[in-house]
């Protein structure tokens, strides 16, 4: 890989990181503490659906 290819690849990676950063920033705002579930039972149930999808069946 020469310097031109490496530079182009770096530009693409930076573009992807910028896009991901925008999505994460939007998610952080949407999931700010005032929008989160405060009920532990509800939070635990949602975690099960999120992290153990096979248990939903």
mmJSON file of the N, C-alpha and C atoms, coordinates in Angstrom:
{"data_MODEL":{"atom_site":{
"group_PDB":["ATOM","ATOM","ATOM","ATOM","ATOM","ATOM","ATOM","ATOM","ATOM","ATOM","ATOM","ATOM","ATOM","ATOM","ATOM","ATOM","ATOM","ATOM","ATOM","ATOM","ATOM","ATOM","ATOM","ATOM","ATOM","ATOM","ATOM","ATOM","ATOM","ATOM","ATOM","ATOM","ATOM","ATOM","ATOM","ATOM","ATOM","ATOM","ATOM","ATOM","ATOM","ATOM","ATOM","ATOM","ATOM","ATOM","ATOM","ATOM","ATOM","ATOM","ATOM","ATOM","ATOM","ATOM","ATOM","ATOM","ATOM","ATOM","ATOM","ATOM","ATOM","ATOM","ATOM","ATOM","ATOM","ATOM","ATOM","ATOM","ATOM","ATOM","ATOM","ATOM","ATOM","ATOM","ATOM","ATOM","ATOM","ATOM","ATOM","ATOM","ATOM","ATOM","ATOM","ATOM","ATOM","ATOM","ATOM","ATOM","ATOM","ATOM","ATOM","ATOM","ATOM","ATOM","ATOM","ATOM","ATOM","ATOM","ATOM","ATOM","ATOM","ATOM","ATOM","ATOM","ATOM","ATOM","ATOM","ATOM","ATOM","ATOM","ATOM","ATOM","ATOM","ATOM","ATOM","ATOM","ATOM","ATOM","ATOM","ATOM","ATOM","ATOM","ATOM","ATOM","ATOM","ATOM","ATOM","ATOM","ATOM","ATOM","ATOM","ATOM","ATOM","ATOM","ATOM","ATOM","ATOM","ATOM","ATOM","ATOM","ATOM","ATOM","ATOM","ATOM","ATOM","ATOM","ATOM","ATOM","ATOM","ATOM","ATOM","ATOM","ATOM","ATOM","ATOM","ATOM","ATOM","ATOM","ATOM","ATOM","ATOM","ATOM","ATOM","ATOM","ATOM","ATOM","ATOM","ATOM","ATOM","ATOM","ATOM"],
"id":[1,2,3,4,5,6,7,8,9,10,11,12,13,14,15,16,17,18,19,20,21,22,23,24,25,26,27,28,29,30,31,32,33,34,35,36,37,38,39,40,41,42,43,44,45,46,47,48,49,50,51,52,53,54,55,56,57,58,59,60,61,62,63,64,65,66,67,68,69,70,71,72,73,74,75,76,77,78,79,80,81,82,83,84,85,86,87,88,89,90,91,92,93,94,95,96,97,98,99,100,101,102,103,104,105,106,107,108,109,110,111,112,113,114,115,116,117,118,119,120,121,122,123,124,125,126,127,128,129,130,131,132,133,134,135,136,137,138,139,140,141,142,143,144,145,146,147,148,149,150,151,152,153,154,155,156,157,158,159,160,161,162,163,164,165,166,167,168,169,170,171],
"type_symbol":["N","C","C","N","C","C","N","C","C","N","C","C","N","C","C","N","C","C","N","C","C","N","C","C","N","C","C","N","C","C","N","C","C","N","C","C","N","C","C","N","C","C","N","C","C","N","C","C","N","C","C","N","C","C","N","C","C","N","C","C","N","C","C","N","C","C","N","C","C","N","C","C","N","C","C","N","C","C","N","C","C","N","C","C","N","C","C","N","C","C","N","C","C","N","C","C","N","C","C","N","C","C","N","C","C","N","C","C","N","C","C","N","C","C","N","C","C","N","C","C","N","C","C","N","C","C","N","C","C","N","C","C","N","C","C","N","C","C","N","C","C","N","C","C","N","C","C","N","C","C","N","C","C","N","C","C","N","C","C","N","C","C","N","C","C","N","C","C","N","C","C"],
"label_atom_id":["N","CA","C","N","CA","C","N","CA","C","N","CA","C","N","CA","C","N","CA","C","N","CA","C","N","CA","C","N","CA","C","N","CA","C","N","CA","C","N","CA","C","N","CA","C","N","CA","C","N","CA","C","N","CA","C","N","CA","C","N","CA","C","N","CA","C","N","CA","C","N","CA","C","N","CA","C","N","CA","C","N","CA","C","N","CA","C","N","CA","C","N","CA","C","N","CA","C","N","CA","C","N","CA","C","N","CA","C","N","CA","C","N","CA","C","N","CA","C","N","CA","C","N","CA","C","N","CA","C","N","CA","C","N","CA","C","N","CA","C","N","CA","C","N","CA","C","N","CA","C","N","CA","C","N","CA","C","N","CA","C","N","CA","C","N","CA","C","N","CA","C","N","CA","C","N","CA","C","N","CA","C","N","CA","C","N","CA","C","N","CA","C","N","CA","C","N","CA","C"],
"label_alt_id":[null,null,null,null,null,null,null,null,null,null,null,null,null,null,null,null,null,null,null,null,null,null,null,null,null,null,null,null,null,null,null,null,null,null,null,null,null,null,null,null,null,null,null,null,null,null,null,null,null,null,null,null,null,null,null,null,null,null,null,null,null,null,null,null,null,null,null,null,null,null,null,null,null,null,null,null,null,null,null,null,null,null,null,null,null,null,null,null,null,null,null,null,null,null,null,null,null,null,null,null,null,null,null,null,null,null,null,null,null,null,null,null,null,null,null,null,null,null,null,null,null,null,null,null,null,null,null,null,null,null,null,null,null,null,null,null,null,null,null,null,null,null,null,null,null,null,null,null,null,null,null,null,null,null,null,null,null,null,null,null,null,null,null,null,null,null,null,null,null,null,null],
"label_comp_id":["UNK","UNK","UNK","UNK","UNK","UNK","UNK","UNK","UNK","UNK","UNK","UNK","UNK","UNK","UNK","UNK","UNK","UNK","UNK","UNK","UNK","UNK","UNK","UNK","UNK","UNK","UNK","UNK","UNK","UNK","UNK","UNK","UNK","UNK","UNK","UNK","UNK","UNK","UNK","UNK","UNK","UNK","UNK","UNK","UNK","UNK","UNK","UNK","UNK","UNK","UNK","UNK","UNK","UNK","UNK","UNK","UNK","UNK","UNK","UNK","UNK","UNK","UNK","UNK","UNK","UNK","UNK","UNK","UNK","UNK","UNK","UNK","UNK","UNK","UNK","UNK","UNK","UNK","UNK","UNK","UNK","UNK","UNK","UNK","UNK","UNK","UNK","UNK","UNK","UNK","UNK","UNK","UNK","UNK","UNK","UNK","UNK","UNK","UNK","UNK","UNK","UNK","UNK","UNK","UNK","UNK","UNK","UNK","UNK","UNK","UNK","UNK","UNK","UNK","UNK","UNK","UNK","UNK","UNK","UNK","UNK","UNK","UNK","UNK","UNK","UNK","UNK","UNK","UNK","UNK","UNK","UNK","UNK","UNK","UNK","UNK","UNK","UNK","UNK","UNK","UNK","UNK","UNK","UNK","UNK","UNK","UNK","UNK","UNK","UNK","UNK","UNK","UNK","UNK","UNK","UNK","UNK","UNK","UNK","UNK","UNK","UNK","UNK","UNK","UNK","UNK","UNK","UNK","UNK","UNK","UNK"],
"label_asym_id":["A","A","A","A","A","A","A","A","A","A","A","A","A","A","A","A","A","A","A","A","A","A","A","A","A","A","A","A","A","A","A","A","A","A","A","A","A","A","A","A","A","A","A","A","A","A","A","A","A","A","A","A","A","A","A","A","A","A","A","A","A","A","A","A","A","A","A","A","A","A","A","A","A","A","A","A","A","A","A","A","A","A","A","A","A","A","A","A","A","A","A","A","A","A","A","A","A","A","A","A","A","A","A","A","A","A","A","A","A","A","A","A","A","A","A","A","A","A","A","A","A","A","A","A","A","A","A","A","A","A","A","A","A","A","A","A","A","A","A","A","A","A","A","A","A","A","A","A","A","A","A","A","A","A","A","A","A","A","A","A","A","A","A","A","A","A","A","A","A","A","A"],
"label_entity_id":["1","1","1","1","1","1","1","1","1","1","1","1","1","1","1","1","1","1","1","1","1","1","1","1","1","1","1","1","1","1","1","1","1","1","1","1","1","1","1","1","1","1","1","1","1","1","1","1","1","1","1","1","1","1","1","1","1","1","1","1","1","1","1","1","1","1","1","1","1","1","1","1","1","1","1","1","1","1","1","1","1","1","1","1","1","1","1","1","1","1","1","1","1","1","1","1","1","1","1","1","1","1","1","1","1","1","1","1","1","1","1","1","1","1","1","1","1","1","1","1","1","1","1","1","1","1","1","1","1","1","1","1","1","1","1","1","1","1","1","1","1","1","1","1","1","1","1","1","1","1","1","1","1","1","1","1","1","1","1","1","1","1","1","1","1","1","1","1","1","1","1"],
"label_seq_id":[1,1,1,2,2,2,3,3,3,4,4,4,5,5,5,6,6,6,7,7,7,8,8,8,9,9,9,10,10,10,11,11,11,12,12,12,13,13,13,14,14,14,15,15,15,16,16,16,17,17,17,18,18,18,19,19,19,20,20,20,21,21,21,22,22,22,23,23,23,24,24,24,25,25,25,26,26,26,27,27,27,28,28,28,29,29,29,30,30,30,31,31,31,32,32,32,33,33,33,34,34,34,35,35,35,36,36,36,37,37,37,38,38,38,39,39,39,40,40,40,41,41,41,42,42,42,43,43,43,44,44,44,45,45,45,46,46,46,47,47,47,48,48,48,49,49,49,50,50,50,51,51,51,52,52,52,53,53,53,54,54,54,55,55,55,56,56,56,57,57,57],
"pdbx_PDB_ins_code":[null,null,null,null,null,null,null,null,null,null,null,null,null,null,null,null,null,null,null,null,null,null,null,null,null,null,null,null,null,null,null,null,null,null,null,null,null,null,null,null,null,null,null,null,null,null,null,null,null,null,null,null,null,null,null,null,null,null,null,null,null,null,null,null,null,null,null,null,null,null,null,null,null,null,null,null,null,null,null,null,null,null,null,null,null,null,null,null,null,null,null,null,null,null,null,null,null,null,null,null,null,null,null,null,null,null,null,null,null,null,null,null,null,null,null,null,null,null,null,null,null,null,null,null,null,null,null,null,null,null,null,null,null,null,null,null,null,null,null,null,null,null,null,null,null,null,null,null,null,null,null,null,null,null,null,null,null,null,null,null,null,null,null,null,null,null,null,null,null,null,null],
"Cartn_x":[0.858,0.0,0.9,0.686,1.509,0.846,1.525,1.028,-0.307,-0.539,-1.802,-2.958,-2.753,-3.792,-4.047,-2.989,-3.134,-3.876,-3.573,-4.235,-5.725,-6.045,-7.449,-8.196,-7.55,-8.165,-8.405,-7.451,-7.589,-8.745,-8.891,-10.011,-11.352,-11.435,-12.669,-12.966,-11.949,-12.124,-12.589,-11.999,-12.405,-13.85,-14.248,-15.632,-16.594,-16.236,-17.082,-17.152,-16.019,-16.013,-16.865,-16.815,-17.631,-19.119,-19.49,-20.892,-21.334,-20.498,-20.815,-20.927,-20.046,-20.086,-21.411,-21.909,-23.193,-24.325,-24.302,-25.348,-25.279,-24.076,-23.928,-24.356,-24.044,-24.447,-25.968,-26.608,-28.075,-28.651,-28.054,-28.531,-28.342,-27.223,-26.968,-27.997,-28.375,-29.385,-30.727,-31.064,-32.347,-32.396,-31.249,-31.194,-30.655,-30.866,-30.415,-31.132,-30.592,-31.163,-32.654,-33.151,-34.573,-35.46,-34.883,-35.656,-35.488,-34.696,-34.44,-35.481,-35.638,-36.566,-35.962,-36.745,-36.262,-36.72,-37.683,-38.195,-37.241,-36.672,-35.668,-36.239,-37.463,-38.06,-38.238,-38.722,-38.89,-37.542,-36.55,-35.214,-34.634,-34.827,-34.312,-35.01,-36.304,-37.046,-36.561,-36.388,-35.897,-34.493,-33.654,-32.303,-32.357,-33.269,-33.399,-33.776,-34.708,-35.096,-33.959,-33.157,-32.056,-30.898,-30.494,-29.27,-29.506,-30.73,-31.034,-32.286,-32.205,-33.414,-34.056,-33.3,-33.884,-34.872,-34.791,-35.693,-37.074,-37.228,-38.513,-39.516,-39.036,-39.912,-40.725],
"Cartn_y":[-1.175,0.0,1.232,2.096,3.306,4.425,5.546,6.661,7.2,7.202,7.715,6.803,5.497,4.553,4.648,4.762,4.869,6.146,7.215,8.49,8.408,7.777,7.622,6.751,5.686,4.81,5.556,6.345,7.135,8.12,8.748,9.675,8.951,7.748,6.97,6.59,6.169,5.792,6.992,8.14,9.344,9.723,9.558,9.846,8.919,7.645,6.676,7.026,7.347,7.712,8.95,9.924,11.124,10.777,9.901,9.485,8.723,7.82,7.049,7.981,8.946,9.893,10.659,11.043,11.743,10.852,9.577,8.645,8.437,8.25,8.044,9.274,10.447,11.681,11.778,11.45,11.466,10.456,9.27,8.24,8.669,9.312,9.761,10.786,11.671,12.67,11.985,11.036,10.335,9.474,8.988,8.117,8.845,10.138,10.901,10.408,10.66,10.102,10.356,11.503,11.767,10.927,10.307,9.457,7.969,7.62,6.218,5.671,4.354,3.713,3.702,4.097,4.126,2.897,2.203,1.003,-0.151,-0.737,-1.799,-3.025,-3.373,-4.554,-4.344,-3.173,-2.865,-2.856,-2.237,-2.186,-3.586,-4.444,-5.811,-6.589,-6.402,-7.082,-6.634,-5.329,-4.811,-5.303,-5.4,-5.938,-7.379,-8.17,-9.569,-9.63,-8.798,-8.782,-8.304,-7.4,-6.852,-7.826,-8.393,-9.195,-10.686,-11.141,-12.573,-12.75,-12.409,-12.446,-13.827,-14.9,-16.232,-16.521,-15.792,-16.006,-15.413,-14.634,-14.008,-15.019,-16.12,-17.102,-17.886],
"Cartn_z":[0.0,0.0,0.0,-0.963,-1.007,-0.2,-0.13,0.693,0.212,-1.099,-1.636,-1.225,-1.344,-0.928,0.575,1.347,2.801,3.163,2.479,2.745,2.4,1.277,0.874,1.877,2.319,3.315,4.621,5.041,6.261,6.134,4.991,4.761,4.897,4.327,4.425,5.872,6.594,7.996,8.809,8.571,9.304,8.987,7.731,7.346,8.075,8.151,8.868,10.349,10.958,12.377,12.642,11.755,11.931,11.873,10.943,10.827,12.073,12.554,13.755,14.96,15.042,16.155,16.163,14.993,14.921,15.417,15.005,15.436,16.945,17.473,18.92,19.71,19.213,19.891,19.935,18.818,18.769,19.763,19.82,20.751,22.194,22.499,23.871,24.309,23.399,23.732,23.959,23.076,23.201,24.458,24.899,26.073,27.303,27.336,28.492,29.741,30.915,32.162,32.351,31.924,32.13,31.213,30.18,29.276,29.569,30.549,30.84,31.819,31.756,32.685,34.08,35.043,36.419,37.201,36.672,37.31,37.022,38.058,37.878,37.187,37.501,36.886,35.383,34.993,33.573,32.876,33.491,32.904,32.739,33.741,33.662,32.547,32.404,31.346,29.977,29.809,28.534,28.243,29.261,29.072,28.584,29.14,28.695,27.224,26.81,25.4,24.512,25.027,24.242,24.135,25.254,25.273,25.117,25.323,25.213,24.353,23.055,22.218,22.109,22.305,22.193,23.328,24.414,25.561,25.304,24.24,23.935,23.408,22.904,22.258,23.256],
"occupancy":[1.0,1.0,1.0,1.0,1.0,1.0,1.0,1.0,1.0,1.0,1.0,1.0,1.0,1.0,1.0,1.0,1.0,1.0,1.0,1.0,1.0,1.0,1.0,1.0,1.0,1.0,1.0,1.0,1.0,1.0,1.0,1.0,1.0,1.0,1.0,1.0,1.0,1.0,1.0,1.0,1.0,1.0,1.0,1.0,1.0,1.0,1.0,1.0,1.0,1.0,1.0,1.0,1.0,1.0,1.0,1.0,1.0,1.0,1.0,1.0,1.0,1.0,1.0,1.0,1.0,1.0,1.0,1.0,1.0,1.0,1.0,1.0,1.0,1.0,1.0,1.0,1.0,1.0,1.0,1.0,1.0,1.0,1.0,1.0,1.0,1.0,1.0,1.0,1.0,1.0,1.0,1.0,1.0,1.0,1.0,1.0,1.0,1.0,1.0,1.0,1.0,1.0,1.0,1.0,1.0,1.0,1.0,1.0,1.0,1.0,1.0,1.0,1.0,1.0,1.0,1.0,1.0,1.0,1.0,1.0,1.0,1.0,1.0,1.0,1.0,1.0,1.0,1.0,1.0,1.0,1.0,1.0,1.0,1.0,1.0,1.0,1.0,1.0,1.0,1.0,1.0,1.0,1.0,1.0,1.0,1.0,1.0,1.0,1.0,1.0,1.0,1.0,1.0,1.0,1.0,1.0,1.0,1.0,1.0,1.0,1.0,1.0,1.0,1.0,1.0,1.0,1.0,1.0,1.0,1.0,1.0],
"B_iso_or_equiv":[0.0,0.0,0.0,0.0,0.0,0.0,0.0,0.0,0.0,0.0,0.0,0.0,0.0,0.0,0.0,0.0,0.0,0.0,0.0,0.0,0.0,0.0,0.0,0.0,0.0,0.0,0.0,0.0,0.0,0.0,0.0,0.0,0.0,0.0,0.0,0.0,0.0,0.0,0.0,0.0,0.0,0.0,0.0,0.0,0.0,0.0,0.0,0.0,0.0,0.0,0.0,0.0,0.0,0.0,0.0,0.0,0.0,0.0,0.0,0.0,0.0,0.0,0.0,0.0,0.0,0.0,0.0,0.0,0.0,0.0,0.0,0.0,0.0,0.0,0.0,0.0,0.0,0.0,0.0,0.0,0.0,0.0,0.0,0.0,0.0,0.0,0.0,0.0,0.0,0.0,0.0,0.0,0.0,0.0,0.0,0.0,0.0,0.0,0.0,0.0,0.0,0.0,0.0,0.0,0.0,0.0,0.0,0.0,0.0,0.0,0.0,0.0,0.0,0.0,0.0,0.0,0.0,0.0,0.0,0.0,0.0,0.0,0.0,0.0,0.0,0.0,0.0,0.0,0.0,0.0,0.0,0.0,0.0,0.0,0.0,0.0,0.0,0.0,0.0,0.0,0.0,0.0,0.0,0.0,0.0,0.0,0.0,0.0,0.0,0.0,0.0,0.0,0.0,0.0,0.0,0.0,0.0,0.0,0.0,0.0,0.0,0.0,0.0,0.0,0.0,0.0,0.0,0.0,0.0,0.0,0.0],
"pdbx_formal_charge":[null,null,null,null,null,null,null,null,null,null,null,null,null,null,null,null,null,null,null,null,null,null,null,null,null,null,null,null,null,null,null,null,null,null,null,null,null,null,null,null,null,null,null,null,null,null,null,null,null,null,null,null,null,null,null,null,null,null,null,null,null,null,null,null,null,null,null,null,null,null,null,null,null,null,null,null,null,null,null,null,null,null,null,null,null,null,null,null,null,null,null,null,null,null,null,null,null,null,null,null,null,null,null,null,null,null,null,null,null,null,null,null,null,null,null,null,null,null,null,null,null,null,null,null,null,null,null,null,null,null,null,null,null,null,null,null,null,null,null,null,null,null,null,null,null,null,null,null,null,null,null,null,null,null,null,null,null,null,null,null,null,null,null,null,null,null,null,null,null,null,null],
"auth_seq_id":[1,1,1,2,2,2,3,3,3,4,4,4,5,5,5,6,6,6,7,7,7,8,8,8,9,9,9,10,10,10,11,11,11,12,12,12,13,13,13,14,14,14,15,15,15,16,16,16,17,17,17,18,18,18,19,19,19,20,20,20,21,21,21,22,22,22,23,23,23,24,24,24,25,25,25,26,26,26,27,27,27,28,28,28,29,29,29,30,30,30,31,31,31,32,32,32,33,33,33,34,34,34,35,35,35,36,36,36,37,37,37,38,38,38,39,39,39,40,40,40,41,41,41,42,42,42,43,43,43,44,44,44,45,45,45,46,46,46,47,47,47,48,48,48,49,49,49,50,50,50,51,51,51,52,52,52,53,53,53,54,54,54,55,55,55,56,56,56,57,57,57],
"auth_comp_id":["UNK","UNK","UNK","UNK","UNK","UNK","UNK","UNK","UNK","UNK","UNK","UNK","UNK","UNK","UNK","UNK","UNK","UNK","UNK","UNK","UNK","UNK","UNK","UNK","UNK","UNK","UNK","UNK","UNK","UNK","UNK","UNK","UNK","UNK","UNK","UNK","UNK","UNK","UNK","UNK","UNK","UNK","UNK","UNK","UNK","UNK","UNK","UNK","UNK","UNK","UNK","UNK","UNK","UNK","UNK","UNK","UNK","UNK","UNK","UNK","UNK","UNK","UNK","UNK","UNK","UNK","UNK","UNK","UNK","UNK","UNK","UNK","UNK","UNK","UNK","UNK","UNK","UNK","UNK","UNK","UNK","UNK","UNK","UNK","UNK","UNK","UNK","UNK","UNK","UNK","UNK","UNK","UNK","UNK","UNK","UNK","UNK","UNK","UNK","UNK","UNK","UNK","UNK","UNK","UNK","UNK","UNK","UNK","UNK","UNK","UNK","UNK","UNK","UNK","UNK","UNK","UNK","UNK","UNK","UNK","UNK","UNK","UNK","UNK","UNK","UNK","UNK","UNK","UNK","UNK","UNK","UNK","UNK","UNK","UNK","UNK","UNK","UNK","UNK","UNK","UNK","UNK","UNK","UNK","UNK","UNK","UNK","UNK","UNK","UNK","UNK","UNK","UNK","UNK","UNK","UNK","UNK","UNK","UNK","UNK","UNK","UNK","UNK","UNK","UNK","UNK","UNK","UNK","UNK","UNK","UNK"],
"auth_asym_id":["A","A","A","A","A","A","A","A","A","A","A","A","A","A","A","A","A","A","A","A","A","A","A","A","A","A","A","A","A","A","A","A","A","A","A","A","A","A","A","A","A","A","A","A","A","A","A","A","A","A","A","A","A","A","A","A","A","A","A","A","A","A","A","A","A","A","A","A","A","A","A","A","A","A","A","A","A","A","A","A","A","A","A","A","A","A","A","A","A","A","A","A","A","A","A","A","A","A","A","A","A","A","A","A","A","A","A","A","A","A","A","A","A","A","A","A","A","A","A","A","A","A","A","A","A","A","A","A","A","A","A","A","A","A","A","A","A","A","A","A","A","A","A","A","A","A","A","A","A","A","A","A","A","A","A","A","A","A","A","A","A","A","A","A","A","A","A","A","A","A","A"],
"auth_atom_id":["N","CA","C","N","CA","C","N","CA","C","N","CA","C","N","CA","C","N","CA","C","N","CA","C","N","CA","C","N","CA","C","N","CA","C","N","CA","C","N","CA","C","N","CA","C","N","CA","C","N","CA","C","N","CA","C","N","CA","C","N","CA","C","N","CA","C","N","CA","C","N","CA","C","N","CA","C","N","CA","C","N","CA","C","N","CA","C","N","CA","C","N","CA","C","N","CA","C","N","CA","C","N","CA","C","N","CA","C","N","CA","C","N","CA","C","N","CA","C","N","CA","C","N","CA","C","N","CA","C","N","CA","C","N","CA","C","N","CA","C","N","CA","C","N","CA","C","N","CA","C","N","CA","C","N","CA","C","N","CA","C","N","CA","C","N","CA","C","N","CA","C","N","CA","C","N","CA","C","N","CA","C","N","CA","C","N","CA","C","N","CA","C","N","CA","C","N","CA","C"],
"pdbx_PDB_model_num":[1,1,1,1,1,1,1,1,1,1,1,1,1,1,1,1,1,1,1,1,1,1,1,1,1,1,1,1,1,1,1,1,1,1,1,1,1,1,1,1,1,1,1,1,1,1,1,1,1,1,1,1,1,1,1,1,1,1,1,1,1,1,1,1,1,1,1,1,1,1,1,1,1,1,1,1,1,1,1,1,1,1,1,1,1,1,1,1,1,1,1,1,1,1,1,1,1,1,1,1,1,1,1,1,1,1,1,1,1,1,1,1,1,1,1,1,1,1,1,1,1,1,1,1,1,1,1,1,1,1,1,1,1,1,1,1,1,1,1,1,1,1,1,1,1,1,1,1,1,1,1,1,1,1,1,1,1,1,1,1,1,1,1,1,1,1,1,1,1,1,1]
}}}
